[in-house]
């Protein structure tokens, strides 16, 4: 293979896999959140964790957009994206919430929190089996995860009565879970879709 052909091959591979690389950064962000929550080594791990989730939401928007613009959408990319989203927007936000008092100390609340990643997995599986090019069905897990991250930032930086924290966490988590599992439609905005 000539030097020119090798360079074209590398360029072609990179172009084809840019969206997947962004998806892997999304996944790495979610895994970083889990590491921070388990280790709790940093005094501001809640802030860092929520920022990782919000950064991953931007990456998740970019990977799909780039795949469409570059014309490199694939079933592999779709599956990889869903696996990353389940970790980063389904499991990681709950890991953050569980480390916040009194949420983690309330057994009944933990039963509610477990519904959230289950609803997220259900929504992602439904998405992978369908062809939703013009609309979303149910609330995207990325949006739900970003909302949970913003909520976690709110309750860790302001003082609220403990019953309010527990009650609002339960209500928000149930609402987001129901919205993800629901069948209502949200229109999609497509950017320069390449055929």
C-alpha positions in Angstrom: 0.0 0.0 0.0 1.4 3.4 -1.0 1.9 6.2 1.4 -1.0 8.1 -0.1 -3.4 5.2 0.0 -2.4 4.5 3.7 -3.1 8.1 4.6 -6.5 8.0 2.8 -7.3 4.7 4.6 -6.4 6.3 8.0 -8.4 9.4 7.2 -11.4 7.3 6.0 -11.3 5.2 9.2 -11.1 8.3 11.4 -13.9 10.0 9.5 -16.1 6.9 9.9 -15.4 6.5 13.6 -15.5 10.1 14.9 -19.1 9.6 16.1 -18.1 6.4 17.8 -15.1 8.1 19.5 -17.5 10.8 20.9 -19.8 8.0 22.1 -16.9 6.4 23.9 -16.1 9.8 25.6 -19.7 9.8 26.6 -19.3 6.4 28.2 -16.0 7.4 29.8 -17.8 10.4 31.4 -20.4 8.0 32.9 -17.8 5.7 34.2 -15.9 8.7 35.7 -19.1 9.6 37.6 -19.4 6.0 39.0 -15.7 6.2 40.1 -16.2 9.5 41.8 -19.4 8.3 43.6 -17.8 5.1 44.8 -14.5 6.6 45.8 -15.8 10.0 47.1 -12.2 11.1 47.1 -12.8 14.6 45.9 -14.6 17.0 48.3 -16.6 18.4 45.3 -17.4 15.0 43.7 -21.1 15.9 43.4 -20.2 18.9 41.3 -17.7 17.0 39.1 -20.1 14.1 38.7 -23.0 16.4 37.5 -20.6 18.3 35.2 -19.5 15.0 33.6 -23.1 14.0 33.0 -23.9 17.4 31.4 -20.8 17.3 29.3 -21.8 13.8 28.1 -25.2 15.2 27.1 -23.4 17.6 24.7 -21.2 14.7 23.4 -24.4 12.6 22.9 -26.0 15.3 20.8 -22.8 15.7 18.7 -22.2 12.0 17.9 -25.6 11.6 16.3 -25.4 14.9 14.5 -21.9 14.1 13.1 -22.9 10.6 12.1 -25.8 12.1 10.0 -23.7 14.9 8.5 -20.8 12.6 7.6 -23.2 9.9 6.3 -21.6 7.3 8.6 -24.7 6.1 10.6 -24.5 2.4 11.5 -26.2 -0.2 13.6 -23.0 -0.7 15.5 -23.0 3.1 16.4 -26.6 3.0 17.4 -26.0 0.0 19.8 -22.9 1.5 21.2 -24.6 4.8 21.8 -27.5 3.1 23.7 -25.1 1.2 25.9 -23.2 4.4 26.7 -26.4 6.3 27.4 -27.7 3.6 29.8 -24.5 4.0 31.9 -24.1 7.8 31.7 -27.7 8.9 31.8 -29.5 5.9 33.4 -27.1 4.6 36.1 -24.7 7.5 36.8 -27.4 10.1 37.9 -28.9 7.6 40.3 -25.4 6.9 41.7 -25.0 10.6 42.4 -28.4 10.8 44.1 -27.8 7.8 46.3 -24.7 9.5 47.7 -26.8 12.5 48.9 -28.4 12.5 52.3 -31.1 11.8 53.1 -31.7 10.1 49.8 -29.3 7.2 50.2 -30.5 6.6 53.8 -34.2 6.2 52.8 -35.0 2.6 51.9 -38.4 3.4 50.3 -36.7 6.0 48.1 -34.1 3.6 46.9 -37.0 1.4 45.6 -38.2 4.4 43.6 -34.8 5.2 42.3 -34.3 1.8 40.9 -37.2 2.3 38.5 -35.3 5.1 36.7 -32.6 3.0 35.0 -35.1 0.2 34.3 -37.3 2.8 32.5 -34.3 4.1 30.7 -33.3 0.6 29.5 -36.8 0.0 28.3 -36.8 3.3 26.3 -33.4 2.6 24.7 -34.5 -1.0 23.7 -37.6 0.4 22.1 -35.6 3.1 20.3 -33.1 0.5 18.9 -35.9 -1.7 17.5 -37.7 1.2 15.8 -37.0 3.7 13.1 -37.6 7.1 14.7 -36.2 9.5 12.1 -38.7 12.4 12.6 -39.6 12.1 16.2 -38.7 10.7 19.6 -41.1 8.3 21.4 -41.0 9.1 25.1 -38.5 11.4 26.8 -34.9 10.7 25.6 -32.8 9.3 28.4 -30.2 12.0 27.7 -32.6 14.7 28.6 -33.8 12.8 31.7 -30.2 12.3 32.9 -29.3 16.0 32.4 -32.4 17.0 34.4 -31.4 14.6 37.2 -27.8 16.1 37.2 -29.2 19.7 37.4 -31.5 18.6 40.2 -28.6 17.0 42.1 -26.6 20.2 41.8 -29.5 22.2 43.1 -30.1 20.1 46.3 -26.3 19.9 47.1 -25.7 23.6 46.8 -28.8 25.0 48.6 -30.3 24.0 51.9 -33.7 22.5 51.7 -35.7 20.7 54.4 -34.8 17.0 54.4 -38.4 15.8 53.8 -38.6 18.1 50.8 -35.4 16.6 49.3 -36.7 13.1 49.7 -40.2 13.9 48.4 -39.0 16.0 45.4 -36.4 13.3 44.5 -39.1 10.6 44.5 -41.5 12.7 42.5 -39.0 13.8 39.9 -37.6 10.3 39.5 -41.1 8.8 39.0 -42.1 11.5 36.6 -38.9 11.1 34.5 -39.3 7.3 34.5 -42.9 7.5 33.3 -42.0 10.0 30.6 -39.2 7.8 29.3 -41.5 4.7 29.2 -44.4 6.7 27.7 -45.4 6.7 24.0 -45.9 10.4 23.5 -44.0 11.9 20.6 -41.4 14.7 20.5 -40.4 16.0 17.1 -36.7 15.8 16.1 -34.6 18.6 14.6 -32.4 17.2 11.9 -29.2 18.9 10.8 -28.1 18.6 7.2 -29.0 15.0 6.9 -26.8 13.3 4.2 -28.3 10.6 2.1 
